[in-house]
Every structure is written in C-alpha cells, then in structure tokens.
Amino acid sequence: MAKKTYFIAGTDTDAGKTVVTAGLLAAANNQGLSTIGLKPVSAGCAVTEDGLRNGDALLLQDTASIKLSYEQVNPIAFEPPIAPHIAAVQEGRQLSADRLAAYCRGTLMQPADFVLIEGAGGWRVPLNQREMLSALPKMLGTDVILVVGMKLGCLNHALLSAEAIARDGLKVAGWVANRIDPDMNCYQENLDTLKGFFRAPLLGEVPHLDDPAPQAVAEYLNIAHVVA
C-alpha cells in the first residue's frame, strides 16, 4: 500500500485535533497498518529531565505503531501555552515553514502506511510575520482532515476553515465531528448543515467522552475513505 499522509487541522484551538488524530491512528493500527503521528510544533510543554515534553505529542508518539524518538515527533517545542510565533519571539528563536517541512520530510522517509501530521490551533496560525502554519501542508503536498469542534459557533469556524483550505489549493479528504460541548443545542441540526455544505466524507462523529482514549475514539471513526 502506498503511504497515505494527511495534515490534521482543527476549526479552532481545543477542537479536539489530538483526540481525533490519536483515534485515527488507533483505527489504522486496528487494521494492521503501520502508523506515524507527528506534531511538528507545540506550545504548552512541561519541563522534564529529558527536556520539554508536550502531552499531545506524547500521546501521538505512544499511539503510533512505529516508535519514533520524541524529537522526531515534536521537533519544535515551547514551554508557554501561547501562539507559537509569540513563544518563538520571546525565546529569540525563528520559526519557518521551510524548517518544519524539512523536519517532517526527514521523518517521512520512514516507511509507513498511514501518517498524520497534527497542526496547532486553527488553520491560520502564524509562524512568523510572513508565514502561517498552513504553508506546511502546502509544502508537503498533503490532503487535509478537518476536525470540527462541535459547539456553538462551529458552523462559521468550519466553513471558513474549509474555504481557506480550498483557497490554498488543498483538498479536504474527510472531516470529523467532535462533540466537545455535551450540552450543545441543536447538535443534529448543526451536523446536518455541515453535511450539506461539505463535499468531503464524514469520517465519524465522536461523542463527548469522559475518557477519550485512542481506542475509545477509534470506535466512532471510519477510515475507509482515507486509507483506500
């Protein structure tokens, strides 16, 4: 099987990108596929004896079937939970799409059936004064899986995100409805509205879970459209 590589984008911060990414990896593992999960840049890391560690990146590292070093999974890490470009300025470091793409390409040389590259925040997250993180999937030539955080306001966020992805010349290969607000009013009506607007297949509806472990999330996902 040819390697399938996707960039995981969210409609907003806390839309559930990591939960869904780990669930997709687990679903692929269940089908006997070899998997890799990457989070090229993270902000909001704990200081450990081994260096800065991000909980989301650790989950992807642990869930993927191919065990990579932490530095391969998350090459750029910042301690404060703020926008990456602001954290970079505060630390006197430079972020660039070229640098992130180079890190990813190096890891992508590892043979794998299914590779997911998780973004940070929403689609238009700045890397510096000229570039946004959305430049990374363009450089890598990957299709996008969009995670829609199902809550009040999700329609605007989802449709604007899909519009921006298309404007950048990329394809939304599939989307996931992740119910982050268990008390969301008119959930089904909002979901039906998105189904009407999106041409891409719905890969699954993830309910609000008290313990969103990767295997639990995988039960609600159908990856047939993105592994075929």
C-alpha positions in Angstrom: 0.0 0.0 0.0 1.2 3.5 -0.9 1.9 5.7 2.1 -1.1 7.9 3.0 -0.2 11.2 4.6 -2.6 13.8 6.0 -2.4 17.1 7.8 -4.9 17.3 10.7 -6.4 20.8 11.0 -8.9 22.0 13.6 -11.6 24.6 13.4 -10.2 26.3 16.5 -7.9 25.7 19.5 -9.3 22.9 21.6 -11.4 21.5 18.7 -10.1 18.0 19.6 -7.3 17.6 17.0 -5.2 15.4 19.2 -8.1 13.3 20.4 -9.1 12.6 16.8 -5.6 12.2 15.5 -4.9 9.5 18.1 -8.2 7.9 17.4 -7.4 7.8 13.7 -4.0 6.2 14.4 -5.6 3.6 16.6 -8.2 2.8 14.0 -5.4 2.3 11.4 -3.5 0.2 13.9 -6.6 -2.0 14.3 -6.5 -2.7 10.6 -2.9 -3.8 10.7 -1.5 -0.6 9.2 1.9 0.8 10.2 1.3 4.3 11.5 3.2 7.5 12.4 1.9 10.6 14.2 3.7 13.9 14.1 3.2 17.2 15.9 5.9 19.5 14.3 5.4 22.4 16.6 3.8 22.6 20.1 3.3 25.2 22.7 2.4 24.3 26.2 5.1 21.9 27.3 6.2 20.5 30.7 9.8 20.8 31.7 11.2 17.3 32.3 14.6 15.7 32.8 14.5 14.7 29.1 13.6 18.3 28.0 10.4 19.9 27.1 7.5 17.5 26.6 4.0 18.2 25.2 1.2 16.0 26.3 -0.4 15.9 22.8 2.8 14.9 21.2 3.4 12.2 23.8 0.0 10.7 23.1 0.7 10.6 19.3 4.1 9.1 20.0 2.6 6.4 22.2 -0.3 5.6 19.9 1.5 5.3 16.6 2.7 1.7 15.8 6.1 2.9 14.6 8.0 4.2 17.6 10.0 7.3 16.9 12.0 9.5 19.2 10.3 12.4 20.8 12.4 14.8 18.8 11.1 13.2 15.6 7.5 13.5 16.7 7.8 17.1 18.0 10.9 18.8 16.8 9.9 22.3 17.9 8.6 22.7 21.4 7.8 25.8 23.5 7.0 25.9 27.2 4.3 28.6 27.5 0.8 27.7 26.2 0.7 30.6 23.7 0.8 31.1 20.0 4.0 29.5 18.7 5.2 32.6 16.9 4.9 34.7 20.0 6.7 32.0 22.0 9.5 31.9 19.4 9.9 35.7 19.6 10.1 35.6 23.4 12.8 32.9 23.2 14.7 34.6 20.4 14.1 31.7 18.1 12.9 31.7 14.5 10.1 29.6 13.1 9.7 28.9 9.4 7.6 26.7 7.2 10.8 25.5 5.4 12.3 24.4 8.6 9.2 22.5 9.8 8.9 20.9 6.3 12.5 19.7 6.4 11.9 18.1 9.8 8.8 16.4 8.5 10.4 15.2 5.3 13.2 13.6 7.3 10.8 11.6 9.4 8.5 10.8 6.4 11.4 8.8 4.9 10.5 6.2 7.5 8.3 3.6 5.7 4.7 3.7 7.0 1.2 3.0 5.7 -0.6 5.9 7.4 1.0 9.2 8.6 -0.8 12.0 10.4 0.7 15.4 10.9 -1.2 17.4 13.5 -1.3 21.2 13.3 -1.5 23.7 16.1 -4.6 25.8 16.8 -6.7 26.5 13.7 -5.8 26.8 10.0 -4.4 30.3 10.1 -1.8 30.1 12.9 1.2 32.4 12.3 4.7 31.0 12.3 6.3 34.5 11.8 5.4 37.8 10.4 5.1 36.4 6.8 4.1 32.8 7.1 1.3 30.7 8.6 1.4 27.0 9.6 -1.0 26.4 6.7 2.1 26.7 4.5 3.4 23.4 5.9 0.8 21.1 4.3 1.2 23.1 1.1 4.9 22.4 1.0 4.4 18.8 1.9 1.6 18.4 -0.6 -0.7 16.6 1.8 -4.5 16.5 1.8 -6.3 17.7 5.0 -8.5 16.0 7.5 -10.6 18.7 9.3 -11.7 18.3 12.9 -14.8 20.3 13.7 -15.2 21.0 17.3 -19.0 20.7 17.7 -20.1 23.7 19.8 -22.0 27.0 19.4 -20.3 28.8 16.5 -18.9 25.7 14.8 -20.6 26.4 11.5 -18.8 29.6 10.9 -15.4 28.2 12.0 -15.9 25.0 10.0 -17.0 26.7 6.7 -14.3 29.4 6.9 -11.7 26.8 7.6 -12.8 24.7 4.6 -12.9 27.8 2.4 -9.4 28.7 3.4 -8.0 25.2 2.8 -9.6 25.2 -0.7 -8.2 28.7 -1.4 -4.7 27.4 -0.5 -5.2 24.7 -3.2 -5.5 21.8 -0.8 -8.2 19.2 -0.6 -10.2 18.3 2.5 -10.1 14.5 2.3 -12.5 14.0 5.2 -13.8 15.6 8.3 -14.7 14.5 11.8 -17.4 15.9 14.1 -16.0 16.0 17.6 -18.6 16.9 20.2 -16.7 19.0 22.7 -19.8 20.5 24.2 -22.0 17.7 25.6 -24.9 20.2 26.1 -24.7 21.7 22.6 -28.2 22.9 21.4 -29.4 21.6 18.1 -26.4 19.3 17.6 -28.1 17.2 14.9 -29.3 20.3 13.0 -25.7 21.7 13.0 -24.3 18.4 11.9 -26.8 18.1 9.1 -26.0 21.7 8.0 -22.3 20.8 7.7 -23.1 17.6 5.8 -25.0 19.7 3.3 -22.1 22.1 2.8 -19.1 19.7 2.9 -18.4 17.5 -0.2 -15.8 15.6 1.7 -16.9 12.4 3.5 -17.7 12.4 7.2 -15.2 10.1 8.9 -17.1 9.9 12.1 -19.0 11.5 14.9 -17.1 11.4 18.2 -19.4 11.9 21.2 -18.3 13.8 24.3 -16.3 11.1 26.2 -15.2 11.2 29.8 -12.1 9.2 28.8 -11.3 9.9 25.2 -8.6 7.2 24.9 -7.5 6.5 21.4 -9.2 3.1 21.2 -12.4 4.5 22.6 -12.4 7.3 19.9 -11.4 4.8 17.2 -14.8 3.0 17.7 -16.6 6.1 16.3 -14.3 6.5 13.2 -14.4 5.0 9.7 -11.1 5.5 7.9 -12.0 3.6 4.8 -12.1 6.8 2.7 -8.6 7.9 3.8 -6.7 4.6 3.6 -8.2 3.3 0.3 
